[in-house]
Amino acid sequence: MKQDKLFEGIFPAVITPFGKDGGIDEQRMREFIDYVLESGVHGIYLLGTNGEAPLLTFKEKKKIIDIAVEKVNSRVPVIAGTMCNSTIKTIKLSKYAEEKGADAVHVIVPYYYPVREIALKEHIEEVSDKIEIPVFLYSIPQFTGYEIDTSTVSKLAEVKNLAGLKDSSGDIELFYDTLVEIRKKREDFIFFGGNDSLIFTYLSLGGDGAVTAVGNVFPKLVVDIYERYRAGDLKGAKQKQRKLLKIKNIFKNYPTMSAVKGALKVIGEDYGDLRKPLNSLNRKELNGLKKELKKINAI
């Protein structure tokens, strides 16, 4: 499907493969990028929550950007995560991503220390001022402790280069309220949903697409929701969304993020374990996950 915008459609929040030594498995990273691209995804969302970015060193983040940009080779846009707690580090990594050929960066609300709205605005302004490529704001209040409300996004939308928002709050009323208000003055402002259970809803409310965790495992299914919706096949899109919801509900029964890499192992795509202190699924849990996915005909 030909896209009217550079940033729209389904962007998997790609995982970071680790080897037995705990380091980045560069070859498997390349193979994984091919795996999702061959399924027709519309872009790559790099170094986010499912990429285990907070657990990576600065050097490792650079390496992931190197590998991804080179492997994607301009086939789809790459939005590189440059989330760091400090503005200085965020700027450095954002400049690096731009130099290496990323199409955009996404930055998160700095976490650990509470930040005021003015501090967040200054953070976004300083990052945006130092690069030419677009910047996306990534809202995930369940991990940062900061929910970005409509008023704050409205002020941030005035910042140079801020192209859009990825909203992982799961608050659909907030998503819609923010979209309506921002689009009054910025029709070009991009809205990505970050909850797999709500992709059909995001699209129906005017969203541009979704950044998806389950799309790491079942990218064709998630792409199909988007493609059917855009083609006007609402019934088909809803059917696919219901299947995705069943998968997401299964994943929620397992420890944080463990189901994604666990499910990949179950389908024969082993990209290693999660980095400690996150817990990966043991053999018994993997067998249970496999049975649950078979029960709903996901595999």
MARVEXFI-460432 format. One record per atom (N, C-alpha, C): residue number from 1; y, x, z negated; atom name. Coordinates in steps of 0.05 Angstrom, whole numbers, always signed. Atoms other than C-alpha are relative to their C-alpha. Example, Ala and Ser with C-alpha at 12.3 -4.5 7.8 and 13.67 -1.06 7.14 Angstrom:
BEGIN
    i      c2      c1      c3  at
    1     -24     +18      +0   N
    1     -90    +246    -156  CA
    1     +24     +18      +0   C
    2     -24     -16      +1   N
    2     -21    +273    -143  CA
    2     +22     -15     -14   C
END
This chain:
BEGIN
    i      c2      c1      c3  at
    1     -24     +17      +0   N
    1      +0      +0      +0  CA
    1     +25     +17      +0   C
    2     -25     -15      -2   N
    2     +68     +28     +20  CA
    2     +18      -8     -23   C
    3     -17      +6     +22   N
    3    +115     +33     -38  CA
    3     +29      +0      +9   C
    4     -28      +1      -6   N
    4    +188     +13     -35  CA
    4     +16     +19     -17   C
    5     -12     -19     +19   N
    5    +205     +57     -94  CA
    5     -18     +23      -5   C
    6     +16     -24      +6   N
    6    +183    +126    -114  CA
    6     -16      -5     -26   C
    7     +13      +4     +26   N
    7    +167    +104    -185  CA
    7      -7     -30      -4   C
    8     +10     +27      +5   N
    8    +127     +39    -184  CA
    8     -30      +1      +4   C
    9     +29      +1      -3   N
    9     +55     +19    -190  CA
    9     -15      +9     -25   C
   10     +17      -8     +22   N
   10      -1     +47    -233  CA
   10      +0     +30      -3   C
   11      -1     -28      +7   N
   11      +8    +114    -267  CA
   11     -19      +5     -24   C
   12     +17      -6     +24   N
   12     -51    +137    -310  CA
   12     +13     +20     -18   C
   13     -10     -19     +20   N
   13     -30    +171    -374  CA
   13     -22     +21      -3   C
   14     +23     -17      -3   N
   14     -75    +229    -356  CA
   14      -7     +16     -25   C
   15     +11     -15     +23   N
   15    -119    +263    -407  CA
   15      +3     +30      +5   C
   16      +2     -29      -2   N
   16    -122    +337    -421  CA
   16     -28      +9      -6   C
   17     +27      -9      +5   N
   17    -192    +365    -412  CA
   17      -1     +26     -16   C
   18      +3     -24     +16   N
   18    -214    +417    -463  CA
   18     -29     +10      +3   C
   19     +26     -12      -2   N
   19    -271    +466    -458  CA
   19     -13      +3     -28   C
   20     +14      -3     +26   N
   20    -322    +484    -512  CA
   20     +14     +19     -19   C
   21     -16     -19     +16   N
   21    -275    +539    -536  CA
   21     +25     -13     -12   C
   22     -23     +14     +10   N
   22    -222    +486    -550  CA
   22     +25      +4     +18   C
   23     -22      -4     -18   N
   23    -176    +512    -495  CA
   23      +0     -19     +23   C
   24      -2     +18     -23   N
   24    -152    +475    -433  CA
   24     -20      +9     +21   C
   25     +20      -5     -21   N
   25    -207    +470    -381  CA
   25     +15      -5     +27   C
   26     -17      +2     -24   N
   26    -165    +484    -319  CA
   26     -15     -12     +24   C
   27     +15     +11     -23   N
   27    -219    +469    -268  CA
   27      -5     -29      -4   C
   28      +5     +28      +4   N
   28    -237    +403    -300  CA
   28     +26     -16      +2   C
   29     -26     +13      -3   N
   29    -163    +386    -302  CA
   29      +5      -6     +30   C
   30      -3      +4     -29   N
   30    -160    +395    -227  CA
   30     -19     -22     +10   C
   31     +20     +20      -8   N
   31    -223    +354    -218  CA
   31      +8     -28      -9   C
   32      -8     +26     +10   N
   32    -196    +298    -261  CA
   32     +23     -12     +16   C
   33     -22     +10     -16   N
   33    -132    +293    -221  CA
   33     -10     -11     +27   C
   34     +13     +11     -24   N
   34    -174    +285    -158  CA
   34     -13     -26      -5   C
   35     +14     +24      +7   N
   35    -215    +232    -193  CA
   35     +19     -24      -1   C
   36     -18     +23      +1   N
   36    -155    +187    -207  CA
   36     +15      -4     +26   C
   37     -14      +3     -25   N
   37    -119    +202    -142  CA
   37     -17     -14     +21   C
   38     +18     +12     -20   N
   38    -180    +183    -101  CA
   38      -4     -31      -5   C
   39      +2     +28      +7   N
   39    -178    +115    -136  CA
   39     +25     -16      +8   C
   40     -23     +13     -11   N
   40    -110    +100    -106  CA
   40     +23      -4     -19   C
   41     -22      +3     +19   N
   41     -64    +108    -166  CA
   41     +26      +8     +14   C
   42     -26      -3     -13   N
   42     +10    +109    -149  CA
   42     +16     +24     -11   C
   43     -14     -23     +12   N
   43     +31    +168    -193  CA
   43     -16     +11     -23   C
   44     +12     -14     +23   N
   44     +13    +214    -250  CA
   44     +20      +1     -23   C
   45     -17      -2     +24   N
   45     +41    +208    -320  CA
   45     -12     +21     -18   C
   46     +11     -25     +11   N
   46     +31    +276    -351  CA
   46     +10      +5     -29   C
   47      -8     -10     +27   N
   47     +31    +301    -423  CA
   47     +12     -22     -17   C
   48      -8     +21     +18   N
   48     +37    +235    -459  CA
   48     -19      -2     -23   C
   49     +17      +4     +23   N
   49      -2    +206    -517  CA
   49     -29      +6      +7   C
   50     +28      -5      -8   N
   50     -69    +206    -480  CA
   50      -4     +28     +10   C
   51      +2     -28      -7   N
   51     -54    +276    -456  CA
   51      +0     +18     -24   C
   52      +0     -15     +25   N
   52     -52    +297    -529  CA
   52     +22     +20      -2   C
   53     -22     -18      -1   N
   53     +15    +328    -518  CA
   53     +10     +11     -27   C
   54      -9     -11     +26   N
   54     +35    +333    -592  CA
   54     -19     +22     -11   C
   55     +19     -19     +10   N
   55     -27    +376    -603  CA
   55      -2     +25     +17   C
   56      +0     -23     -18   N
   56     -12    +426    -547  CA
   56     +22     +19      -7   C
   57     -21     -20      +4   N
   57     +27    +490    -552  CA
   57     +19      -2     +24   C
   58     -20      -1     -21   N
   58     +89    +501    -510  CA
   58     -11     +13     +25   C
   59     +12     -15     -23   N
   59     +51    +550    -466  CA
   59     -21     -18     +14   C
   60     +20     +17     -12   N
   60      -5    +500    -456  CA
   60     +12     -23     +16   C
   61     -13     +21     -15   N
   61     +43    +446    -435  CA
   61     +10     +10     +27   C
   62      -9     -12     -26   N
   62     +72    +492    -382  CA
   62     -24      +3     +19   C
   63     +24      -4     -17   N
   63      +1    +507    -357  CA
   63      -9     -27     +12   C
   64      +7     +26     -10   N
   64     -14    +433    -351  CA
   64     +19      -9     +23   C
   65     -20      +7     -21   N
   65     +50    +422    -311  CA
   65      -6     +16     +25   C
   66      +7     -17     -23   N
   66     +31    +481    -266  CA
   66     -23     -11     +16   C
   67     +25     +10     -13   N
   67     -38    +454    -252  CA
   67      +4     -26     +14   C
   68      -3     +27     -11   N
   68     -18    +382    -241  CA
   68     +18      +0     +25   C
   69     -18      +1     -23   N
   69     +41    +394    -195  CA
   69     -13     +13     +24   C
   70     +13     -13     -22   N
   70      +1    +443    -153  CA
   70     -23     -17     +12   C
   71     +23     +16     -10   N
   71     -60    +398    -149  CA
   71      +8     -26     +13   C
   72      -9     +25     -12   N
   72     -23    +334    -135  CA
   72     +12      +6     +28   C
   73     -11      -9     -25   N
   73     +15    +371     -80  CA
   73     +16     -22     +15   C
   74     -18     +20     -11   N
   74     +66    +316     -69  CA
   74     -13     -26     +10   C
   75     +13     +24      -9   N
   75     +14    +263     -55  CA
   75     +10     -25     -14   C
   76     -12     +21     +16   N
   76     +43    +219    -110  CA
   76     +20     +13     -19   C
   77     -19     -12     +18   N
   77    +101    +228    -158  CA
   77     -13      +8     -27   C
   78      +9     -10     +26   N
   78     +88    +267    -222  CA
   78     +23      -3     -20   C
   79     -19      +2     +22   N
   79    +125    +247    -285  CA
   79     -11     +17     -23   C
   80     +10     -19     +19   N
   80    +118    +305    -333  CA
   80     +11      -5     -28   C
   81      -9      +3     +28   N
   81    +121    +296    -408  CA
   81     +12     +25     -11   C
   82     -13     -24     +11   N
   82    +170    +343    -440  CA
   82      +8      -6     -29   C
   83      -6      +8     +27   N
   83    +168    +311    -509  CA
   83      -3     +23     -20   C
   84      +0     -20     +22   N
   84    +187    +359    -564  CA
   84     +18     -12     -22   C
   85     -16     +10     +22   N
   85    +218    +347    -632  CA
   85     +29      +9      +2   C
   86     -27     -10      -2   N
   86    +278    +390    -618  CA
   86     +12      -4     +28   C
   87     -13      +3     -26   N
   87    +329    +380    -563  CA
   87      -2     +25     +16   C
   88      +1     -26     -14   N
   88    +329    +454    -546  CA
   88     -27      +3     +14   C
   89     +26      -3     -13   N
   89    +254    +455    -533  CA
   89      -4     -21     +22   C
   90      +3     +21     -21   N
   90    +257    +389    -494  CA
   90     +15      +9     +25   C
   91     -16      -9     -23   N
   91    +311    +418    -449  CA
   91     -15     +23     +14   C
   92     +14     -23     -12   N
   92    +271    +483    -438  CA
   92     -24     -10     +16   C
   93     +23      +9     -14   N
   93    +208    +446    -419  CA
   93      +7     -18     +24   C
   94      -9     +17     -22   N
   94    +246    +396    -376  CA
   94      +9     +16     +24   C
   95      -9     -18     -21   N
   95    +279    +452    -337  CA
   95     -24     +13     +14   C
   96     +24     -12     -11   N
   96    +211    +484    -328  CA
   96     -14     -19     +18   C
   97     +13     +20     -16   N
   97    +181    +420    -302  CA
   97     +15      -4     +26   C
   98     -16      +3     -24   N
   98    +238    +412    -253  CA
   98      -4     +24     +19   C
   99      +3     -24     -17   N
   99    +231    +484    -228  CA
   99     -28      +1     +13   C
  100     +27      +0     -10   N
  100    +156    +474    -218  CA
  100      -5     -22     +20   C
  101      +3     +21     -21   N
  101    +166    +412    -175  CA
  101      -7     -27     -10   C
  102      +4     +27     +10   N
  102    +156    +353    -222  CA
  102     +21     -19     +12   C
  103     -19     +20     -11   N
  103    +189    +289    -195  CA
  103     +18     -12     -21   C
  104     -16     +11     +22   N
  104    +214    +266    -263  CA
  104     -12     +10     -26   C
  105     +11      -6     +26   N
  105    +205    +278    -337  CA
  105      +2     -24     -17   C
  106      -3     +22     +20   N
  106    +193    +231    -395  CA
  106      +3     +13     -27   C
  107      -5     -11     +27   N
  107    +220    +244    -464  CA
  107      -3     -22     -21   C
  108      +5     +19     +22   N
  108    +204    +211    -530  CA
  108     +22      +1     -20   C
  109     -18      -1     +23   N
  109    +245    +193    -590  CA
  109     -10     +22     -18   C
  110      +9     -22     +18   N
  110    +242    +257    -632  CA
  110     -11     -11     -26   C
  111     +14     +12     +23   N
  111    +194    +243    -688  CA
  111      +0     +20     -24   C
  112      +1     -13     +26   N
  112    +183    +267    -760  CA
  112     +26      -5     -15   C
  113     -26      +6     +13   N
  113    +257    +268    -779  CA
  113     +11     -26     +12   C
  114     -12     +25     -10   N
  114    +289    +199    -774  CA
  114     +26      +7     +16   C
  115     -24      -5     -16   N
  115    +343    +197    -720  CA
  115     +16     -26      +3   C
  116     -17     +23      -4   N
  116    +402    +151    -713  CA
  116      +4      -5     +30   C
  117      -5      +7     -28   N
  117    +421    +116    -648  CA
  117     +17     +21     +13   C
  118     -18     -19     -12   N
  118    +477    +165    -636  CA
  118     -14     +27      +6   C
  119     +15     -25      -4   N
  119    +429    +224    -645  CA
  119     -19      -2     +24   C
  120     +18      +4     -23   N
  120    +380    +194    -595  CA
  120     +16      +1     +26   C
  121     -17      +0     -24   N
  121    +436    +182    -545  CA
  121      +8     +29      +8   C
  122      -8     -27      -5   N
  122    +460    +254    -552  CA
  122     -24     +17     +10   C
  123     +25     -14      -9   N
  123    +388    +279    -544  CA
  123      -5      -5     +29   C
  124      +5      +7     -28   N
  124    +379    +241    -479  CA
  124     +22     +11     +18   C
  125     -22     -10     -16   N
  125    +448    +261    -454  CA
  125      -2     +29      +5   C
  126      +2     -29      -3   N
  126    +437    +335    -466  CA
  126     -23      +8     +19   C
  127     +22      -6     -18   N
  127    +369    +335    -432  CA
  127      +7      -7     +28   C
  128      -8     +10     -26   N
  128    +395    +294    -374  CA
  128     +20     +18     +14   C
  129     -22     -16     -11   N
  129    +455    +339    -365  CA
  129     -10     +27     +11   C
  130      +9     -26      -8   N
  130    +412    +401    -356  CA
  130     -19      +0     +23   C
  131     +18      +1     -23   N
  131    +367    +376    -300  CA
  131     +10     -20     +20   C
  132      -8     +18     -22   N
  132    +375    +340    -234  CA
  132     -20     -22      +5   C
  133     +21     +21      -5   N
  133    +309    +301    -232  CA
  133      +3     -22     -20   C
  134      -3     +23     +18   N
  134    +304    +232    -264  CA
  134     -14      +5     -27   C
  135     +11      +0     +27   N
  135    +290    +223    -338  CA
  135      -9     -28      -8   C
  136     +10     +25     +11   N
  136    +248    +168    -368  CA
  136      -2      +1     -30   C
  137      +2      +2     +29   N
  137    +252    +146    -440  CA
  137     -27     -13      -7   C
  138     +26      +9      +8   N
  138    +184    +136    -473  CA
  138      +2     -12     -28   C
  139      -1     +14     +26   N
  139    +183     +84    -529  CA
  139     -27      -6     -10   C
  140     +26      +6     +13   N
  140    +122     +84    -574  CA
  140      +5      +0     -30   C
  141      -8      +1     +28   N
  141    +147     +61    -642  CA
  141     -22      +3     -21   C
  142     +22      -3     +18   N
  142     +78     +59    -673  CA
  142      -6     +29      -8   C
  143      +4     -28      +6   N
  143     +77    +135    -670  CA
  143     +26     +14      -8   C
  144     -25     -14      +7   N
  144    +150    +154    -675  CA
  144     +15     -13     -24   C
  145     -13     +13     +22   N
  145    +171    +103    -727  CA
  145     +28     -11      +8   C
  146     -26      +9      -9   N
  146    +231     +83    -684  CA
  146      -4     -19     +23   C
  147      +1     +19     -21   N
  147    +234     +19    -644  CA
  147     +26      -1     +15   C
  148     -25      +0     -16   N
  148    +285     +23    -588  CA
  148      +6     -28      +8   C
  149      -6     +28      -6   N
  149    +319     -44    -585  CA
  149     +17      -2     +26   C
  150     -14      +5     -25   N
  150    +355     -75    -526  CA
  150     +28     +12      +0   C
  151     -27     -11      +2   N
  151    +424     -54    -550  CA
  151      +0     +30      +5   C
  152      +2     -30      -3   N
  152    +403     +19    -554  CA
  152      -6      +7     +29   C
  153      +7      -6     -28   N
  153    +371     +19    -485  CA
  153     +25      -5     +18   C
  154     -24      +6     -15   N
  154    +435     -13    -458  CA
  154     +20     +23      -1   C
  155     -18     -23      +2   N
  155    +476     +45    -484  CA
  155     -11     +25     +14   C
  156     +13     -23     -12   N
  156    +426     +97    -461  CA
  156      +0      -2     +30   C
  157      +1      +4     -29   N
  157    +425     +67    -391  CA
  157     +25     +10     +14   C
  158     -24     -11     -11   N
  158    +495     +94    -382  CA
  158      -2     +31      +4   C
  159      +4     -29      -2   N
  159    +468    +165    -386  CA
  159      -8      +9     +28   C
  160      +6     -11     -26   N
  160    +466    +206    -322  CA
  160     -30      +7      +1   C
  161     +28      -7      -6   N
  161    +396    +212    -293  CA
  161     -21     -16     -16   C
  162     +20     +16     +13   N
  162    +363    +163    -341  CA
  162      -9     -21     +19   C
  163     +10     +17     -21   N
  163    +319    +127    -291  CA
  163     -14     -25     -10   C
  164     +15     +23      +9   N
  164    +279     +80    -334  CA
  164     -12      +4     -27   C
  165     +13      +2     +26   N
  165    +237     +62    -394  CA
  165     -29      -5      +3   C
  166     +28      +7      +3   N
  166    +164     +65    -410  CA
  166      -3     -12     -28   C
  167      +1     +14     +26   N
  167    +153     +13    -465  CA
  167     -29      -4      -9   C
  168     +27      +3     +11   N
  168     +89     +21    -505  CA
  168      +0     -15     -27   C
  169      -1     +15     +26   N
  169    +112     -23    -563  CA
  169     -19     -23      -1   C
  170     +17     +23      -1   N
  170     +69     -81    -540  CA
  170     +15     -26      -6   C
  171     -17     +24      +6   N
  171    +127    -128    -557  CA
  171     +11     -11     +26   C
  172      -7     +10     -27   N
  172    +132    -169    -494  CA
  172     +27     -14      +0   C
  173     -26     +13      +1   N
  173    +193    -208    -517  CA
  173     +22     +21      +1   C
  174     -19     -21      -2   N
  174    +230    -143    -528  CA
  174      +1     +12     +28   C
  175      +1     -10     -27   N
  175    +207    -117    -461  CA
  175     +17     -17     +19   C
  176     -14     +18     -19   N
  176    +233    -178    -424  CA
  176     +29      -2      -6   C
  177     -29      +1      +8   N
  177    +298    -183    -463  CA
  177     +15     +25     +10   C
  178     -13     -25      -8   N
  178    +313    -110    -449  CA
  178      +2      +1     +31   C
  179      -1      -1     -29   N
  179    +295    -116    -375  CA
  179     +22     -18     +10   C
  180     -21     +19     -10   N
  180    +340    -177    -365  CA
  180     +28     +11      -5   C
  181     -27     -10      +6   N
  181    +399    -145    -400  CA
  181      +8     +25     +16   C
  182      -6     -25     -14   N
  182    +394     -77    -367  CA
  182      +3      -5     +30   C
  183      -2      +5     -29   N
  183    +383    -104    -297  CA
  183     +26     -14      +8   C
  184     -26     +11      -6   N
  184    +450    -140    -302  CA
  184     +19     +21      +9   C
  185     -18     -22      -8   N
  185    +484     -73    -295  CA
  185     -14     +23     +14   C
  186     +15     -21     -13   N
  186    +429     -28    -269  CA
  186     -25     -12     +14   C
  187     +23     +12     -15   N
  187    +385     -62    -216  CA
  187     -21     +20      +6   C
  188     +19     -21      -7   N
  188    +353      +5    -202  CA
  188     -16     +10     -25   C
  189     +13     -10     +25   N
  189    +330     +15    -275  CA
  189     -29      -8      +1   C
  190     +28      +4      -3   N
  190    +255     +23    -276  CA
  190     -13      -7     -27   C
  191     +14      +8     +24   N
  191    +211     -12    -327  CA
  191     -30      +2      +4   C
  192     +29      -3      +1   N
  192    +140     +11    -340  CA
  192     -11     -11     -26   C
  193     +13      +8     +24   N
  193     +95     -25    -389  CA
  193     -21     +20      -8   C
  194     +19     -20      +9   N
  194     +50     +17    -432  CA
  194     -24     -11     -15   C
  195     +22     +13     +13   N
  195      -2     -33    -456  CA
  195     -19     -12     +21   C
  196     +19      +9     -21   N
  196     -64     -44    -413  CA
  196      -5     -30      -1   C
  197      +6     +28      +3   N
  197     -73    -114    -440  CA
  197     +21     -18     +13   C
  198     -23     +16      -9   N
  198      -6    -136    -411  CA
  198     +10      +7     +28   C
  199      -9      -9     -26   N
  199      -2    -107    -341  CA
  199      +9     -23     +17   C
  200      -7     +23     -16   N
  200      -3    -174    -306  CA
  200     +26     -12     -10   C
  201     -25     +11     +13   N
  201     +51    -199    -355  CA
  201     +24     +17      +7   C
  202     -23     -18      -7   N
  202     +95    -138    -344  CA
  202     +10      -5     +29   C
  203      -7      +4     -28   N
  203     +93    -149    -269  CA
  203     +13     -27      +4   C
  204     -11     +27      -4   N
  204    +106    -224    -274  CA
  204     +29      -2     -11   C
  205     -26      +1     +12   N
  205    +168    -210    -316  CA
  205     +20     +18     +15   C
  206     -18     -16     -16   N
  206    +197    -162    -265  CA
  206      -4     +30      -3   C
  207      +6     -28      +4   N
  207    +167     -96    -287  CA
  207      -9     +14     +25   C
  208      +6     -15     -24   N
  208    +156     -41    -237  CA
  208     -29     +10      +1   C
  209     +27     -10      +0   N
  209     +86     -22    -259  CA
  209      -8      +6     -29   C
  210     +11      -6     +27   N
  210     +47      +7    -317  CA
  210     -10     +28      -2   C
  211     +13     -26      +6   N
  211     +27     +72    -349  CA
  211     -24      -8     -17   C
  212     +24     +11     +10   N
  212     -45     +62    -368  CA
  212     -19     +21     -12   C
  213     +20     -17     +12   N
  213     -96     +93    -415  CA
  213     -28      -5     +12   C
  214     +26      +7     -12   N
  214    -157     +55    -389  CA
  214      -2      +9     +29   C
  215      -1     -10     -28   N
  215    -135     +77    -319  CA
  215     -11     +28      +3   C
  216     +13     -26      -1   N
  216    -163    +145    -337  CA
  216     -30      -3      +6   C
  217     +29      +5      -2   N
  217    -233    +115    -338  CA
  217      -6     -18     +24   C
  218      +4     +20     -21   N
  218    -228     +55    -291  CA
  218     +25      -3     +17   C
  219     -25      +2     -15   N
  219    -170     +71    -245  CA
  219      +0     -21     +22   C
  220      +0     +20     -22   N
  220    -193     +27    -188  CA
  220      +5     -28     -10   C
  221      -5     +26     +11   N
  221    -194     -34    -233  CA
  221     +29      -5      -6   C
  222     -28      +4      +8   N
  222    -124     -23    -258  CA
  222     +18      -1     +25   C
  223     -15      +1     -25   N
  223     -97      -8    -188  CA
  223      -3     -27     +14   C
  224      +6     +26     -12   N
  224    -130     -72    -164  CA
  224     +18     -22     -11   C
  225     -18     +20     +12   N
  225     -89    -113    -213  CA
  225     +27      +1     +14   C
  226     -26      -4     -12   N
  226     -25     -84    -184  CA
  226      +0      -8     +29   C
  227      +1      +5     -28   N
  227     -45     -88    -112  CA
  227      -3     -30      +6   C
  228      +3     +29      -4   N
  228     -69    -160    -117  CA
  228     +25     -15      -7   C
  229     -24     +14      +8   N
  229      -7    -181    -154  CA
  229     +22      +3     +22   C
  230     -20      -4     -20   N
  230     +39    -150    -102  CA
  230      -6     -14     +27   C
  231      +9     +14     -25   N
  231      -2    -182     -46  CA
  231      +1     -30      -3   C
  232      -2     +28      +5   N
  232      +8    -250     -78  CA
  232     -26     -14      -9   C
  233     +25     +11      +9   N
  233     -64    -258    -100  CA
  233      +0      -1     -31   C
  234      -3      +2     +29   N
  234     -46    -280    -171  CA
  234     -26      -7     -14   C
  235     +25      +7     +12   N
  235    -113    -311    -185  CA
  235     -18     +25      -2   C
  236     +16     -24      +1   N
  236    -149    -246    -167  CA
  236     +11     +20     -20   C
  237     -13     -18     +19   N
  237     -99    -205    -207  CA
  237      -7      -8     -28   C
  238      +6     +10     +27   N
  238    -111    -249    -268  CA
  238     -29      +6      -7   C
  239     +28      -5      +5   N
  239    -186    -242    -261  CA
  239      -5     +30      -8   C
  240      +2     -29      +6   N
  240    -180    -166    -260  CA
  240     +13      +7     -27   C
  241     -13      -4     +25   N
  241    -132    -168    -318  CA
  241     -18      -8     -24   C
  242     +18      +9     +21   N
  242    -182    -208    -359  CA
  242     -23     +21      -5   C
  243     +21     -21      +3   N
  243    -235    -155    -346  CA
  243     +11     +24     -14   C
  244     -12     -23     +13   N
  244    -187    -100    -366  CA
  244      +5      -6     -29   C
  245      -4      +7     +28   N
  245    -171    -138    -430  CA
  245     -25      +3     -16   C
  246     +26      -3     +14   N
  246    -245    -139    -448  CA
  246      -5     +29      -6   C
  247      +4     -29      +4   N
  247    -248     -64    -438  CA
  247     +18     +10     -22   C
  248     -19      -9     +20   N
  248    -185     -53    -479  CA
  248      -9      -9     -28   C
  249      +9     +10     +26   N
  249    -213     -96    -536  CA
  249     -23     +16     -10   C
  250     +22     -18      +9   N
  250    -276     -53    -537  CA
  250     +11     +26      -9   C
  251     -11     -26      +7   N
  251    -235     +11    -538  CA
  251     +13      -1     -28   C
  252     -14      +2     +25   N
  252    -196     -15    -598  CA
  252     -18      +2     -25   C
  253     +19      -2     +22   N
  253    -259     -14    -640  CA
  253      -7     +29      -8   C
  254      +6     -28      +5   N
  254    -261     +62    -639  CA
  254     +25     +15      -9   C
  255     -23     -16     +10   N
  255    -217    +116    -671  CA
  255     +20      +6     +22   C
  256     -22      -5     -18   N
  256    -150    +131    -639  CA
  256      -7     +18     +24   C
  257      +4     -15     -25   N
  257    -158    +153    -566  CA
  257     -28      +9      +6   C
  258     +27     -11      -4   N
  258    -231    +170    -575  CA
  258     -16     -15     +22   C
  259     +15     +16     -19   N
  259    -255    +114    -530  CA
  259      +4      +9     +29   C
  260      -6      -8     -28   N
  260    -221    +141    -467  CA
  260     -18     +23      +8   C
  261     +17     -22      -7   N
  261    -256    +208    -467  CA
  261     -29      -7      -4   C
  262     +27      +9      +4   N
  262    -318    +175    -495  CA
  262     -11     -16     +23   C
  263      +9     +16     -23   N
  263    -321    +125    -438  CA
  263      -4     +17     +25   C
  264      +4     -19     -22   N
  264    -312    +181    -388  CA
  264     -27     +14      -1   C
  265     +27     -12      +3   N
  265    -373    +215    -417  CA
  265     -22     -20      +7   C
  266     +20     +21      -5   N
  266    -411    +149    -413  CA
  266      -5      -4     +29   C
  267      +3      +4     -29   N
  267    -398    +143    -339  CA
  267      -6     +26     +16   C
  268      +8     -25     -13   N
  268    -417    +215    -326  CA
  268     +22     +19      +7   C
  269     -23     -17      -5   N
  269    -348    +246    -325  CA
  269      +9     +12     -26   C
  270      -5     -12     +26   N
  270    -346    +293    -384  CA
  270     +23     +19      +2   C
  271     -24     -17      +0   N
  271    -277    +322    -396  CA
  271      +5     +11     -28   C
  272      -3     -12     +26   N
  272    -290    +348    -466  CA
  272      +7     -19     -22   C
  273      -6     +16     +23   N
  273    -272    +324    -535  CA
  273     +31      -1      -4   C
  274     -28      +0      +9   N
  274    -206    +307    -567  CA
  274      +5     +25     -17   C
  275      -8     -24     +17   N
  275    -168    +364    -601  CA
  275      +3      -9     -29   C
  276      -3      +5     +28   N
  276    -173    +366    -676  CA
  276     +29      -1      -8   C
  277     +17     +15     +19   N
  277    -154    +332    -721  CA
  277     -10     -26     +10   C
  278     +10     +25     -10   N
  278    -170    +274    -675  CA
  278     -31      +1      +2   C
  279     +30      +1      +1   N
  279    -243    +251    -679  CA
  279     -10     -10     +27   C
  280     +14      +9     -24   N
  280    -287    +246    -617  CA
  280     -24     -16      -8   C
  281     +23     +16      +5   N
  281    -345    +198    -612  CA
  281     -26     +16      -2   C
  282     +26     -13      +2   N
  282    -413    +221    -636  CA
  282     -20     -14     +18   C
  283     +21     +10     -18   N
  283    -478    +207    -599  CA
  283      -5     -30      -5   C
  284      +5     +28      +7   N
  284    -490    +142    -636  CA
  284     +23     -18     +10   C
  285     -23     +16      -9   N
  285    -420    +117    -621  CA
  285      +2      -2     +30   C
  286      +0      +0     -29   N
  286    -425    +137    -548  CA
  286     -21     -20     +10   C
  287     +21     +19      -8   N
  287    -490     +97    -542  CA
  287     +10     -28      -4   C
  288     -10     +26      +5   N
  288    -456     +38    -574  CA
  288     +21      -8     +20   C
  289     -21      +6     -20   N
  289    -396     +43    -527  CA
  289     -12      -6     +27   C
  290     +14      +5     -26   N
  290    -443     +47    -467  CA
  290     -11     -28      +1   C
  291     +12     +27      +1   N
  291    -479     -17    -489  CA
  291     +21     -21      +3   C
  292     -21     +20      -1   N
  292    -414     -54    -499  CA
  292     +12      -2     +28   C
  293     -11      +1     -28   N
  293    -387     -34    -430  CA
  293     -19     -12     +20   C
  294     +20     +12     -18   N
  294    -452     -53    -397  CA
  294      -1     -30      -4   C
  295      +2     +28      +6   N
  295    -451    -120    -432  CA
  295     +21     -16     +15   C
  296     -21     +14     -15   N
  296    -385    -138    -397  CA
  296      +0      +8     +30   C
  297      +3      -9     -28   N
  297    -409    -107    -331  CA
  297     +23     +18      +9   C
  298     -21     -20      -8   N
  298    -355     -53    -333  CA
  298     -13     +25     +12   C
  299     +16     -23     -11   N
  299    -409      -1    -317  CA
  299     -27     -10      +8   C
END
